[in-house]
Amino acid sequence: MITLPASIRVVNKSELIDALHIDNQYAHATISLWGAHILSYAPKHDGRERLFLSEKVLFDGSKSIRGGIPVCWPWFGSRDDELQAHGYVRTQPWQLLSATDETDYTELMLSPETTQGAGFDGIAELRLTIRIGKTMHVSLSTKNVGEETFTYNAALHSYFAVDDIYHTELKGLSGIYSDKPLNWAEFETPSPYLFTSETDRVHLNPVEKVSINQSNVSTVIQSYGHDSLVVWNPWSEIATSMIDMDNDGYQKMLCVETAVTQGVTVNPQQTHTLLQVIS
Ligand SMILES: O=P(O)(O)OC[C@H]1O[C@@H](O)[C@H](O)[C@@H](O)[C@@H]1O
């Protein structure tokens, strides 16, 4: 591994693969090299953990980590029975390419073992750049290093921690969403946006700023390079059926995902970047 700066130490979150713990002037964060998966982020100015991690999370490599920020690429959602949902880079070891302490943040850059896989013909270079500071920047860039144009989908599938989903409001979304549980029927975004049952929606109006508001605190999510925002909570019945989620876990999380679901076309030598900023 490359030489690590003073703020980073290697920790063993599991026997499978190492994780990196960042402790700098501004924040604590933990990133697993399995999927370049951010497990935790808490800025020091308020000490509040922004991300949810399931109490029954599996670190055995049998599946993607439940919670944190899964990196979905080169497709979003299910393709067919043969191909795993949300693509294949979230279940791969990633390599740390660089890590530096800068004035306002610690920056890490990671790349997956391979970008090639069944279901995607493009020749791509994929980089996840993470800046841990007073805010967290998570940037996924896809460069076409082949000779043919390709189209891909992706998401930064962030699980945000909430105290109580029954007292949580999502602000900032508007326009039409497409509802997965109702066979992708389209509806107008509710206002106020509250949670009382399974929620699995692709919002097609790609606003830049939304916030998760609870009684006294709010988590702000800014998105760039996306065409949709996906809002997901499995609710009770689905949570109970998941092997890596405790039955009440759904009460403590809300996924707000900066996503490309409609396909972005990348020409040779071009780069497309998906960015989520959390504060
Ligand atoms: O269990 P997975 O593969 O991590 O997916 C979790 C959820 O991810 C969301 O993005 C999808 O909209 C849901 O339909 C899906 O259930």
PDBQT file of the ligand as one rigid body, heavy atoms in Angstrom, charges set to zero:
ROOT
HETATM    1  O1  LIG A 301     -30.407  -4.786  -1.421  1.00  0.00    +0.000 OA
HETATM    2  P1  LIG A 301     -29.682  -3.914  -2.429  1.00  0.00    +0.000 P 
HETATM    3  O2  LIG A 301     -29.278  -4.669  -3.669  1.00  0.00    +0.000 OA
HETATM    4  O3  LIG A 301     -28.532  -3.186  -1.806  1.00  0.00    +0.000 OA
HETATM    5  O4  LIG A 301     -30.721  -2.823  -2.904  1.00  0.00    +0.000 OA
HETATM    6  C1  LIG A 301     -31.367  -2.031  -1.996  1.00  0.00    +0.000 C 
HETATM    7  C2  LIG A 301     -32.363  -1.101  -2.675  1.00  0.00    +0.000 C 
HETATM    8  O5  LIG A 301     -31.646  -0.151  -3.421  1.00  0.00    +0.000 OA
HETATM    9  C3  LIG A 301     -32.455   0.900  -3.928  1.00  0.00    +0.000 C 
HETATM   10  O6  LIG A 301     -31.646   1.806  -4.611  1.00  0.00    +0.000 OA
HETATM   11  C4  LIG A 301     -33.482   0.332  -4.865  1.00  0.00    +0.000 C 
HETATM   12  O7  LIG A 301     -34.296   1.385  -5.345  1.00  0.00    +0.000 OA
HETATM   13  C5  LIG A 301     -34.302  -0.722  -4.142  1.00  0.00    +0.000 C 
HETATM   14  O8  LIG A 301     -35.247  -1.292  -5.032  1.00  0.00    +0.000 OA
HETATM   15  C6  LIG A 301     -33.392  -1.795  -3.563  1.00  0.00    +0.000 C 
HETATM   16  O9  LIG A 301     -34.139  -2.728  -2.849  1.00  0.00    +0.000 OA
ENDROOT
TORSDOF 0
